[in-house]
Amino acid sequence: MKSPVVIVAITLTAAILVAASLLIFVGTRRGPGTSTLNAPAQQERVEHAHLV
């Protein structure tokens, strides 16, 4: 029987690999220009009110 640490490490590694492959699959399924993985963050335009 393997030690619990080895079992947890193998399980975490498998979960990370599955999650990464799903992210890659979803990212490559979309059409060109619609992926949000590499899109720049939208910046909100801030207008300052001048108090006089």
N, C-alpha and C positions, 0 to 999 in steps of 0.2 A: 504494500500500500504506500502511495506517495504521500509526502508530507503536505499538510494544508497550504503551506506557502507556495509550493510548486503548483498545486492545483489552482490557486488563486492567480498566480502569475500567468499560467497558460490561459485561463479563462479571460483575464483582462487583455492579454495580447490578442486573443481571438476576437473579442468584442471591438477592440480598436481597429483591427484589420477590416472587420465587417462594416463598421461605421465609415471608415475612410473609403472603402470601395463603393458604398452607397452614395456618398457625397460626390465621388468622381462620376459615377453613373448618372446621377441626377444632373450634375453640371454639364455633362457632355450630351445629354438628351435634348436639351433646349436648342432652339435655333440660334443662329449667329446674332449677337447683339442683345440677347435677352438674358444672358447669364448675369447673376448678381454677385458672383464670387469675386470677380476682379474689377467690378464697377467702382468708381470713386464714390466716396461718401457724399451724400447730398448735403450741401451746406445751406443752412437757413440764412436768409438775408435779414440782417438786423438793421432797423432804422432807428437812429437815435433821435429822441425828441429833445429839442433845445428848450430848456426852461429859462424863462427870462423873468 
